[in-house]
Amino acid sequence: MILVVVEHEGGEPDRLSSEALTLGRGLAEVTGVPLHAVAYGPGAAAIAGPLATSGVAVLHVIDDPRLAEYAPEAIGLSVADLVKRDRPVALIGTGSDRGGEIMAHVGARTGLPLTANCTEVKPGEPWLVTRQRWGGSLLEEARLDGPVRLLTVAPHALEPVFGPAGAPVTVQSFATPLTERDLRVRITARVPAEVGRISLADARVVVGGGRGVGSAEGFAELDTLAALLGGAVGVSRVVTSAGWRPHAQQVGQTGTRIAPELYIACGISGAIQHLVGCRSAKAILAINTDRDAPMVTRATYAVIGDLHTVLPAIISAVRAAQ
């Protein structure tokens, strides 16, 4: 079997898990083995219905109430035990921070090599994989072999593909004996997101601001434009370092990787770490006074000018159109 670690929210697999399931389904068809999934946490069994459109035959649910909150070492141990028991052809994790952390624990527990951030996988003897390195600025071709292939999918490298619902997904629960030591790292509290705010990772339009915004107060125009377009505000690392906006809004290799239909980059020079975070945007509009800035040279469209002059004009035009 091909086994996929699924993260879920609201009774459905999240976006990155859908990408991993798409890769898993393709590999299962090529290798002629069934596709299985493994999930943890409250409501894990409830995702069996949506998984039917992803070609999953069996959903393995880690049955332990102590995993109601994220505990990477315990989850990694549980998944490693499942791998040792069932010996899948491959285990696929998501490209999220949590997915990478869990897969690292599985690799450490099983002694198997892990290939991260894959964009393409070709089964054979050995398997050939293409993966992102150096924050996505380099593609590496590598060989992957072993009794079980461990890999993660690069975020937004694949478009999720769903088919018609097949046979009902069989749900099988299993439990791994966990000690308090296995649960020593876990989430102990949550800060709820602001009600009504669109998630940066899911927004179809992102309005980004960098050093060129000038101050925390300068983001008022970006907030206004994002609200008019039904989008979210993102920022560069220098903005969070200056304390102008929270880290949760940072776009980049050490922040959130986005894939909107449109990214409006205002006063952002375009350091490689930031470009990695927005590389999956379908189109980029850069507003900057420096026509040679990396963000401008890589943008789909560019306006060379002061963002505090350009943005009010865009806001006025959007309001008139609406």
MOQUIVEN-V837967 format. One record per backbone hydrogen bond with DSSP energy under -0.5 kcal/mol. CO is the residue of the C=O (numbers start at 1). NH is the residue of the N-H. E is the energy in kcal/mol with one decimal. If there is no record, write none. Layout:
BEGIN
co=<CO;CO>
nh=<NH;NH>
e=<E;E>
END
This chain:
BEGIN
co=<1;1;2;3;4;4;7;9;12;14;15;16;17;18;19;20;21;22;23;24;25;26;27;28;28;34;34;35;35;36;37;38;39;41;43;44;45;46;47;48;49;50;51;51;52;52;53;55;57;58;58;59;59;60;60;61;61;62;64;65;66;70;71;72;73;74;75;76;77;78;79;80;81;82;83;89;90;91;92;93;96;97;98;99;100;101;102;103;104;105;106;107;107;113;114;115;117;118;120;121;122;127;128;129;130;130;131;133;133;133;134;138;138;140;140;142;144;148;149;150;151;152;154;158;170;170;172;174;179;181;182;184;190;194;199;204;204;205;206;206;207;208;209;210;211;216;217;218;219;220;221;222;223;224;225;226;227;232;234;235;236;236;237;238;239;239;240;246;247;249;250;252;256;256;258;260;261;262;262;263;263;264;264;265;265;266;267;267;269;271;271;272;273;273;274;275;276;277;278;283;284;284;284;285;286;286;287;288;289;290;293;293;294;295;296;301;303;303;306;306;307;309;310;311;312;313;314;315;316;317;318>
nh=<89;90;36;92;6;38;14;12;9;18;19;20;21;22;23;24;25;26;27;28;29;30;31;32;33;2;36;57;58;4;60;6;62;44;47;47;48;49;51;52;52;53;54;56;55;166;163;35;170;37;60;61;172;39;62;63;174;64;67;68;69;187;75;76;77;78;79;80;81;82;83;84;85;86;87;149;3;151;5;153;100;101;102;103;104;105;106;107;108;109;110;111;112;150;116;152;132;154;130;123;128;144;122;142;119;120;140;136;137;138;137;133;140;131;142;129;127;150;91;115;93;118;157;160;59;172;61;63;183;184;74;186;192;197;203;261;262;232;208;264;234;266;236;213;214;219;220;221;223;224;225;226;227;228;229;231;230;207;209;251;239;240;241;242;244;245;243;249;250;235;256;255;252;258;280;282;283;206;264;265;285;208;266;267;287;210;212;269;295;274;275;276;253;277;278;279;279;258;281;263;286;300;301;265;288;303;267;305;291;293;296;297;298;299;299;286;288;305;309;310;311;313;314;315;316;317;318;319;320;321;322>
e=<-2.9;-0.9;-3.3;-2.9;-0.6;-2.4;-2.3;-1.0;-2.6;-2.1;-1.7;-2.1;-2.7;-1.7;-1.9;-2.6;-2.7;-1.9;-2.4;-2.4;-2.1;-2.0;-2.5;-1.2;-1.6;-2.3;-0.5;-3.3;-0.9;-1.8;-3.5;-2.8;-2.4;-1.6;-0.5;-1.3;-1.5;-0.7;-1.9;-0.7;-1.5;-1.3;-1.6;-1.5;-0.8;-1.4;-2.8;-0.5;-2.5;-2.3;-0.5;-0.6;-2.8;-2.4;-0.5;-0.8;-2.3;-1.2;-2.2;-1.3;-0.6;-2.0;-2.4;-2.8;-2.1;-2.1;-2.7;-2.4;-2.1;-1.8;-2.4;-2.4;-1.9;-2.7;-2.4;-1.9;-2.7;-2.1;-2.9;-1.6;-2.6;-2.0;-2.7;-2.3;-1.9;-1.8;-2.2;-2.6;-2.2;-2.4;-2.2;-2.0;-0.7;-0.8;-0.6;-1.8;-2.8;-2.5;-2.6;-0.5;-2.7;-2.9;-3.2;-2.9;-3.4;-1.5;-3.2;-0.9;-0.5;-1.7;-1.3;-3.2;-0.5;-2.5;-0.5;-2.7;-2.1;-0.6;-3.2;-2.3;-2.4;-3.0;-1.9;-0.6;-3.4;-0.5;-2.5;-3.1;-0.8;-1.4;-0.6;-0.6;-0.6;-1.9;-1.3;-1.9;-1.7;-2.1;-0.7;-2.9;-1.9;-3.0;-1.7;-2.0;-1.6;-1.3;-1.7;-0.7;-2.6;-2.1;-2.3;-2.5;-2.2;-2.2;-1.9;-3.4;-0.9;-2.6;-2.0;-2.9;-0.7;-1.3;-2.5;-1.5;-1.9;-0.7;-0.9;-1.8;-2.3;-2.4;-3.1;-1.1;-1.5;-0.6;-0.7;-2.6;-0.5;-2.2;-0.5;-0.8;-2.8;-3.1;-0.7;-0.6;-3.0;-1.8;-2.3;-0.5;-2.6;-0.8;-2.4;-2.1;-1.2;-1.1;-1.3;-0.7;-0.6;-2.8;-1.9;-2.3;-0.6;-1.3;-2.5;-2.5;-0.5;-3.0;-2.9;-1.2;-0.8;-1.5;-0.6;-2.2;-1.3;-0.6;-0.9;-2.5;-2.0;-0.9;-2.0;-2.4;-2.9;-0.9;-2.1;-3.1;-2.3;-2.1;-2.7;-2.4;-2.1;-2.2;-2.1>
END
